[in-house]
Amino acid sequence: SVTELIVRRGQAFKLTLKLSQPFNLGFDQLIMTVVTGKDPSEDLGTKSRFGVPGRSLHSASAKAVWKAELQRGSSPETGVLVLIVSPPADAPIGEYTLSASFKDKEKVLANFSVLFNPWSSGEFVGYLSFHFFLLRAVIYHFCLFVQFEQGMVKICLKMLDLNVKYWLNPADDVSARCSPIYVSRVVSAMINSSDEGGVVMGNWGNDYSGGFPPTYWSGSYAILKQWYNSYYRSVRYGQCWVFAGVMCSVMRLLGIPCRVVSNFQSAHDTNKNLTIDNYFDNNGAMERESKDSIWNFHVWVEGWMRRPDLAKDGKYDGWQVVDPTPQERSEGLFCCGPASVTAIRNGEVDLKYDVPFVFAEVNADSVYWLVSIDYKIHPFSLHPCPLVGLGGLLVPRQLMFRARGGVTWTGCQSVAGQHRDTQDTQPCTHTLTPRGNLERPINLTVMFLDCGRKPEYPEKTHHAQGEHGDSMQKDRGRESNPEPSCCKVSGGSKVNQELTAEVVFTNPIDETLSDCSMSLSGSGLMIGQEITK
């Protein structure tokens, strides 16, 4: 930013002070104080006092100790002090006020923001080189991430101040913001509107009155800006990819490296038994509706951070699943994670946070239960769920066995088979006598997902919005059609000056489109999102 000071934890910044009188290094003392949040205190790490020349002014129980050093280029005899101020690597993130007292005068020097620092060796969000971060980042094609847009710092920090835990205990909440584990849980709960003050309201139906369908959004900035400018009214509407895209932008702004992940055939286990249960009676009719389900796809966020709360040796450090889509409550709120990817791969479902739920999303078995007349239930069919998730690594069956605490299914028929494009049929005749039974073996071909095959995308899909809000799509060959739009810049262009660009849209299909709209957004190029109908 060119208008406000934004610093990262563990990274020093320079501050030049011009005093109205000479500064005597042997006798004078400049006392500086930084505070954040309500009721700041040294014991909570939300307040720090430090002096120039260097002198310990903090209490023995103080957390997050700041420091300042006098640098070359200072001219104490003329009152010019050049200071290097160092925020600690465990300081809570947020908005700070820096003040200084000299002799009998005190003055506020600056208001600034402190963010996480993934490039600091003492940080909880990892120690990443710039190239490593670029290689590990995953670009998600549904949403434009906007962590560098104007006003994003104020928007994201305001989001932290509106969470439920801040209302209950502001001092403790601000103090806990030193941990990316805590912050990621807060952001996960704040992105959805299932609890008070959330950014996006979910809608999985067909009625989007009062808002826009989830497919309308092409980036996070328009959503976050609308939420902020409307005095924190939830934006309508979103689904999993919208929730994940918005959360990724917020997490990256706060300094937590993250990526967006898609999981296909994503299980939703509601009772933490690691299975998707379906109940049928003796006639094959569904006895009762199951609360479990399998979504055709689901999208969440993975953030990179250390997990000293799980192991001191760093075993569970690294990518952590954090899911902002409201599915199940976690500690009373609709949030999920951070769940260690390492723990999920190892089937260690006894670890926090929400590891059993995420483990089931990528590895749950679909179990069919037979409900007898006396309402006893018996498993009669087991469908191992061959899902590809967490980087394409499936959890072995022995780990699933361990995750369930040694529980196995008896009397179940495990369904498997070879993929076939067609099913063989054999016509036959049979005479049904009075009171006779018709018994005839039927050979079925059971299809399953071949996890070893890479997905193929022979066709490209284009979408247009219909008059009733329904999505219309036409498929054409990927190589045969040109890109649907292009951008031409007219005239010259200069830094920090507006320019004019022409966007040309070409209909990619052989049918007339009506009632269309085109949205334009570009990180750092436009303020917000332009919509043309």
C-alpha positions in Angstrom: 0.0 0.0 0.0 1.1 3.6 -0.6 -1.3 5.1 1.8 -1.0 3.0 4.9 1.8 1.1 6.7 1.5 -2.7 6.5 4.3 -4.9 8.0 4.8 -8.6 8.6 5.7 -10.4 11.8 9.4 -11.0 12.3 10.3 -8.4 9.6 11.8 -5.1 10.8 10.8 -1.7 9.4 12.4 1.7 9.5 11.0 4.7 11.3 12.5 8.2 11.2 11.7 10.5 14.1 12.5 14.3 14.1 12.5 15.6 17.7 12.1 19.3 18.5 15.2 19.2 20.7 18.6 17.3 20.8 18.6 13.7 22.1 21.3 12.8 24.6 22.1 9.1 24.2 23.7 9.0 27.7 20.8 10.5 29.6 17.6 10.6 27.6 15.2 7.7 27.1 12.6 7.4 24.3 9.8 5.0 25.4 7.7 3.5 22.7 4.5 1.5 23.1 2.5 -0.6 20.6 -1.1 -1.8 21.4 -3.8 -3.7 19.5 -7.4 -4.5 20.4 -9.4 -3.7 23.4 -7.9 -3.8 26.9 -4.3 -4.5 25.6 -1.9 -6.1 28.1 1.6 -7.4 28.0 0.5 -10.8 29.4 -1.8 -11.3 26.4 0.8 -10.1 23.9 -1.4 -7.2 22.8 0.8 -4.5 24.3 4.6 -4.0 24.3 6.9 -1.3 25.8 10.4 -0.9 24.5 13.0 1.9 24.7 15.7 3.7 22.8 18.5 3.3 23.6 17.7 -0.4 24.0 16.5 -1.2 27.5 14.2 -3.9 28.8 10.9 -2.2 29.8 8.6 -5.2 29.6 7.5 -7.5 32.5 8.8 -11.0 32.9 5.4 -12.5 31.9 5.2 -10.4 28.7 4.4 -12.1 25.4 5.2 -10.7 22.0 8.1 -8.5 22.9 8.9 -5.7 20.4 12.4 -4.1 19.9 13.9 -1.0 18.4 17.5 -0.2 17.5 19.1 3.1 16.7 20.7 3.0 13.2 23.4 4.8 11.3 22.3 7.9 9.8 20.8 9.2 13.1 21.8 12.6 14.2 20.9 12.7 18.0 22.4 16.2 18.4 19.9 17.6 15.9 17.0 15.4 17.2 16.9 13.1 14.2 16.6 9.4 15.1 16.5 6.6 12.6 15.0 3.5 14.2 14.7 -0.1 13.1 11.5 -1.5 14.8 11.2 -5.3 14.9 7.8 -6.9 15.6 8.1 -10.4 17.0 7.3 -13.5 15.0 4.5 -14.4 17.5 2.7 -11.1 17.6 -1.1 -11.1 17.1 -2.0 -9.9 13.6 -4.3 -6.9 13.4 -4.4 -3.1 13.6 -1.8 -1.5 15.9 -1.2 1.9 17.3 2.4 3.0 17.9 3.1 5.9 20.3 6.2 7.4 21.9 6.9 9.4 25.0 9.9 11.6 25.5 10.4 13.4 28.8 7.0 14.9 29.6 5.5 14.6 26.1 3.6 11.7 24.4 2.5 11.4 20.8 0.9 8.8 18.6 3.3 8.1 15.8 1.5 5.7 13.5 -1.5 3.4 13.0 -0.5 0.3 11.0 -1.4 -3.3 10.3 0.6 -6.5 11.1 0.2 -9.6 9.1 1.6 -13.2 9.1 4.9 -13.7 7.4 5.5 -17.0 5.6 9.1 -16.0 4.8 10.2 -15.8 8.4 12.0 -18.7 10.0 10.2 -18.1 13.3 6.7 -18.1 11.9 3.9 -20.6 12.4 2.8 -20.3 8.8 5.9 -22.0 7.6 9.3 -20.9 6.2 8.8 -20.7 2.5 11.1 -19.4 -0.2 9.3 -17.3 -2.8 9.8 -19.9 -5.5 8.5 -22.7 -3.3 5.3 -20.8 -2.6 4.8 -20.2 -6.3 5.3 -23.9 -7.2 2.9 -25.1 -4.5 0.2 -22.6 -5.2 -2.8 -24.0 -7.1 -4.7 -21.7 -9.4 -8.4 -22.2 -9.2 -10.2 -21.4 -12.4 -13.6 -20.5 -10.9 -12.5 -17.5 -8.9 -10.1 -14.6 -9.2 -8.1 -14.1 -6.0 -7.8 -10.5 -5.0 -5.6 -10.3 -1.9 -3.8 -7.3 -3.3 -6.8 -5.1 -4.2 -7.5 -1.8 -2.6 -9.1 -1.9 0.9 -8.6 -5.6 1.4 -6.6 -5.1 4.6 -9.5 -3.2 6.3 -12.1 -5.7 5.0 -10.3 -8.8 6.2 -9.3 -7.3 9.6 -12.9 -6.1 10.1 -14.0 -9.7 9.4 -11.9 -10.8 12.4 -13.5 -8.2 14.7 -17.1 -9.4 13.8 -16.6 -13.0 14.8 -18.6 -14.5 17.7 -15.5 -15.2 19.8 -14.6 -11.5 19.7 -18.1 -10.6 21.0 -17.7 -12.9 23.9 -14.2 -11.9 24.9 -12.5 -9.3 22.8 -9.2 -9.3 24.7 -8.7 -13.1 24.5 -9.8 -13.2 20.9 -7.2 -10.6 19.8 -4.5 -12.3 21.8 -5.3 -15.6 20.1 -4.7 -14.0 16.7 -1.0 -14.8 17.1 -1.9 -18.3 15.9 -2.8 -19.1 12.3 -4.6 -22.2 13.6 -7.0 -20.0 15.6 -7.3 -17.4 12.8 -8.1 -20.0 10.1 -11.0 -21.3 12.2 -12.3 -17.8 12.7 -12.1 -17.1 9.0 -13.8 -20.5 8.1 -16.8 -19.5 10.3 -17.0 -15.9 9.1 -17.0 -16.7 5.3 -20.5 -18.4 5.6 -23.6 -16.7 7.0 -24.9 -19.7 9.0 -23.6 -17.9 12.1 -24.1 -14.2 12.7 -22.2 -11.7 10.4 -20.9 -14.1 7.7 -19.9 -12.8 4.3 -21.7 -15.2 1.9 -25.1 -16.8 2.2 -25.4 -20.3 0.8 -28.1 -21.4 -1.5 -28.4 -24.9 -3.0 -31.9 -24.5 -4.5 -33.2 -22.9 -7.7 -34.6 -19.6 -6.3 -32.0 -16.8 -6.2 -34.4 -13.9 -5.7 -32.8 -11.1 -3.7 -29.4 -11.9 -5.0 -27.3 -13.6 -7.6 -26.8 -17.3 -8.4 -23.4 -18.7 -7.3 -22.3 -19.0 -10.9 -22.6 -15.2 -11.3 -19.4 -14.5 -9.3 -16.0 -14.5 -11.1 -13.9 -13.2 -8.3 -13.8 -12.5 -4.6 -13.4 -8.8 -4.5 -16.9 -7.9 -5.6 -18.3 -10.1 -2.8 -16.0 -8.8 -0.1 -16.5 -5.2 -1.1 -20.3 -5.5 -1.2 -20.2 -7.1 2.3 -18.1 -4.3 3.7 -19.9 -1.4 2.0 -23.4 -2.8 3.0 -22.3 -2.7 6.7 -21.7 -6.4 6.8 -24.9 -7.8 5.4 -24.4 -11.3 3.9 -23.9 -11.4 0.1 -26.4 -13.6 -1.7 -25.6 -16.3 -2.9 -22.8 -18.8 -2.9 -21.9 -22.5 -2.9 -18.7 -24.3 -2.1 -16.5 -22.9 -4.8 -17.5 -19.4 -3.9 -16.9 -19.9 -0.2 -13.5 -21.4 -0.9 -12.5 -18.7 -3.3 -13.4 -15.9 -0.9 -11.6 -17.7 2.0 -8.5 -18.2 -0.1 -8.3 -14.4 -0.8 -8.8 -13.6 2.8 -6.2 -16.1 4.1 -3.6 -15.0 1.6 -4.2 -11.4 2.5 -3.6 -12.2 6.2 -0.3 -13.9 5.2 -1.3 -17.6 5.4 -0.2 -19.5 2.2 -3.2 -21.4 0.9 -4.6 -23.1 -2.2 -8.1 -24.2 -3.3 -8.7 -27.9 -3.7 -11.5 -29.8 -5.6 -12.7 -33.2 -4.5 -14.9 -35.3 -6.7 -17.6 -37.6 -5.3 -17.2 -35.9 -2.0 -18.8 -37.7 1.0 -20.8 -35.8 3.7 -20.7 -37.9 6.8 -23.1 -36.5 9.4 -22.5 -38.8 12.4 -18.7 -39.3 12.3 -18.9 -43.1 11.7 -16.8 -42.7 8.5 -19.5 -44.3 6.3 -22.4 -43.1 4.1 -25.4 -45.0 5.3 -28.5 -45.9 3.3 -31.4 -47.9 4.8 -33.8 -50.2 2.9 -36.6 -52.6 3.8 -37.1 -56.1 2.6 -38.9 -54.9 -0.5 -36.0 -52.7 -1.6 -37.8 -49.5 -0.7 -35.9 -46.8 1.2 -36.9 -47.3 4.8 -35.8 -43.9 6.0 -34.0 -41.0 4.4 -30.3 -40.8 5.4 -28.7 -37.6 6.5 -25.5 -38.7 4.8 -24.9 -37.8 1.2 -22.3 -37.8 -1.6 -21.8 -34.6 -3.5 -20.7 -34.8 -7.1 -17.9 -32.4 -6.2 -16.8 -30.2 -3.3 -14.3 -27.4 -3.0 -12.3 -26.3 0.1 -9.1 -24.5 1.1 -5.8 -25.9 2.3 -3.5 -23.6 4.3 0.2 -24.1 5.1 1.0 -23.8 8.8 2.8 -25.5 11.7 0.9 -27.7 14.1 2.8 -27.7 17.4 -0.6 -28.4 19.1 -0.5 -31.9 17.6 3.2 -32.8 17.8 6.4 -31.0 18.8 8.5 -32.7 16.1 6.7 -31.1 13.2 5.1 -34.3 12.0 1.8 -32.7 11.2 3.2 -29.4 9.9 2.3 -28.5 6.3 -1.0 -28.3 4.4 -4.1 -28.2 6.6 -7.7 -28.5 5.3 -9.9 -25.6 6.1 -13.5 -25.6 4.8 -15.7 -22.5 5.0 -18.8 -24.2 3.5 -21.4 -24.7 6.3 -21.8 -28.5 6.6 -21.5 -29.5 10.3 -20.8 -27.6 13.5 -17.4 -27.7 15.0 -17.2 -26.4 18.6 -20.6 -24.9 18.2 -19.9 -23.0 14.9 -20.2 -23.8 11.2 -16.5 -24.1 10.5 -14.1 -26.9 9.6 -10.4 -27.4 10.3 -7.6 -26.9 10.2 -7.3 -30.7 9.7 -3.8 -32.0 9.0 -3.4 -33.6 5.6 -0.7 -35.8 7.0 -3.1 -37.0 9.7 -5.8 -37.7 7.1 -3.5 -39.7 4.9 -2.4 -41.7 8.0 -6.0 -42.3 9.1 -5.4 -40.6 12.5 -8.9 -39.5 13.0 -8.5 -38.8 16.8 -6.7 -35.5 16.1 -8.2 -32.0 15.9 -9.7 -30.2 14.2 -12.4 -32.1 12.3 -10.1 -34.8 10.9 -12.8 -37.5 11.0 -15.1 -35.4 8.8 -12.5 -34.6 6.2 -11.2 -38.2 6.3 -14.7 -39.3 5.4 -15.1 -36.8 2.6 -12.3 -38.5 0.7 -12.4 -42.1 2.0 -15.9 -42.9 3.3 -17.5 -46.2 2.3 -21.1 -46.3 1.1 -22.9 -48.9 3.2 -26.4 -50.2 2.5 -28.4 -51.4 5.5 -31.3 -53.8 5.5 -34.0 -52.9 8.1 -35.9 -56.0 9.1 -39.5 -56.1 10.4 -38.4 -56.0 14.0 -36.4 -52.8 13.1 -33.0 -54.5 13.4 -30.5 -53.4 10.9 -28.0 -55.5 9.0 -25.4 -54.4 6.5 -25.9 -56.2 3.2 -23.7 -54.3 0.8 -20.5 -52.4 1.0 -19.2 -50.0 -1.7 -15.6 -49.0 -1.1 -15.4 -45.4 -2.1 -12.5 -45.1 -4.6 -12.2 -41.3 -4.4 -9.3 -39.3 -5.6 -8.4 -36.5 -3.1 -5.6 -34.9 -1.2 -3.3 -34.8 -4.1 -4.5 -38.0 -5.6 -3.3 -40.3 -2.7 -5.9 -42.8 -1.6 -5.9 -44.0 2.0 -5.1 -47.8 2.0 -7.9 -50.1 3.3 -5.8 -51.0 6.3 -5.7 -47.3 7.3 -9.5 -47.2 6.9 -9.6 -50.2 9.2 -7.4 -48.4 11.8 -9.4 -45.2 11.5 -12.6 -47.0 12.4 -10.9 -48.3 15.5 -10.6 -51.9 14.2 -14.3 -52.1 13.2 -15.0 -54.2 10.1 -18.2 -55.1 8.3 -19.3 -58.7 8.5 -21.9 -60.2 6.2 -21.3 -57.5 3.6 -20.7 -58.1 0.0 -18.0 -55.8 -1.3 -19.0 -54.5 -4.7 -16.3 -54.3 -7.3 -16.0 -54.9 -11.0 -14.4 -54.1 -14.3 -15.3 -51.1 -16.3 -17.3 -51.9 -19.4 -18.9 -49.6 -21.9 -21.8 -51.9 -22.6 -23.7 -54.6 -20.7 -24.3 -58.0 -22.2 -28.0 -59.1 -22.5 -29.4 -62.5 -23.1 -33.2 -62.7 -24.0 -35.0 -65.7 -22.5 -38.5 -67.1 -21.9 -39.9 -68.6 -18.8 -43.4 -69.9 -18.0 -44.8 -68.6 -14.7 -47.2 -71.3 -13.2 -49.8 -70.4 -10.6 -48.3 -69.8 -7.2 -44.9 -70.5 -8.8 -41.7 -68.5 -8.3 -39.8 -66.9 -11.1 -36.1 -67.4 -10.4 -33.6 -66.4 -13.0 -29.9 -65.5 -12.4 -29.1 -62.0 -13.8 -25.5 -61.0 -14.6 -24.8 -57.4 -13.8 -21.8 -55.3 -14.8 -20.8 -53.0 -12.0 -18.9 -49.9 -13.0 -16.3 -48.3 -10.8 -13.9 -45.4 -11.0 -10.5 -46.3 -12.3 -8.2 -44.2 -10.1 -5.2 -45.0 -12.2 -6.6 -43.2 -15.3 -6.1 -39.5 -15.8 -9.3 -37.6 -16.6 -9.7 -36.6 -20.2 -11.3 -33.4 -21.3 -12.1 -33.7 -25.1 -14.6 -30.9 -25.1 -14.8 -27.4 -23.9 -17.9 -26.1 -22.2 -19.3 -22.5 -22.5 -22.0 -21.2 -20.3 -24.7 -18.6 -20.9 -27.3 -17.4 -18.4 -30.9 -18.1 -19.4 -33.9 -15.9 -18.7 -35.0 -18.0 -15.8 -31.5 -18.2 -14.2 -30.8 -21.7 -15.5 -27.4 -22.4 -16.9 -27.3 -23.3 -20.6 -24.3 -25.1 -22.0 -23.1 -26.2 -25.4 -20.1 -28.4 -25.9 -17.7 -28.0 -28.8 -14.2 -29.3 -29.6 -11.4 -27.7 -27.5 -9.2 -27.0 -30.5 -11.7 -26.1 -33.2 -13.1 -22.9 -31.7 -11.3 -19.6 -31.0 -11.3 -18.0 -27.5 -14.8 -16.4 -26.8 -13.4 -12.9 -26.1 -10.4 -10.7 -26.6 -9.2 -7.4 -25.2 -7.7 -4.6 -27.3 -6.0 -1.5 -25.8 -6.4 1.7 -27.8 -3.8 4.5 -27.6 -0.8 4.6 -25.4 -0.5 3.5 -21.8 1.4 5.1 -18.9 1.9 4.0 -15.3 -0.8 5.1 -12.8 -2.9 6.6 -15.6 -6.2 5.3 -16.8 -6.4 3.8 -20.3 -9.2 2.6 -22.6 -9.6 -1.0 -23.6 -12.1 -2.7 -25.9 -13.4 -6.1 -25.0 -14.9 -8.1 -27.9 -17.0 -11.2 -27.2 -17.5 -13.8 -29.9 -20.3 -16.2 -29.7 -18.6 -19.6 -29.5 -21.7 -21.7 -30.3 -24.0 -22.0 -33.4 -27.1 -20.7 -31.6 -28.4 -17.2 -30.9 -27.8 -16.2 -27.3 -30.3 -13.9 -25.5 -30.5 -12.0 -22.2 -26.7 -12.3 -21.8 -24.4 -10.4 -19.4 -20.6 -10.1 -19.5 -18.6 -9.4 -16.3 -15.1 -7.9 -16.4 -12.7 -8.0 -13.5 -8.9 -7.9 -13.3 -6.7 -7.8 -10.3 -5.0 -4.5 -10.1 -6.6 -3.3 -13.4 -10.1 -2.4 -12.4 -11.8 -1.2 -9.3 -14.5 -3.9 -8.6 -16.3 -5.7 -11.3 -17.9 -4.2 -14.5 -21.1 -5.9 -15.7 -22.5 -5.3 -19.3 -25.8 -6.7 -20.4 
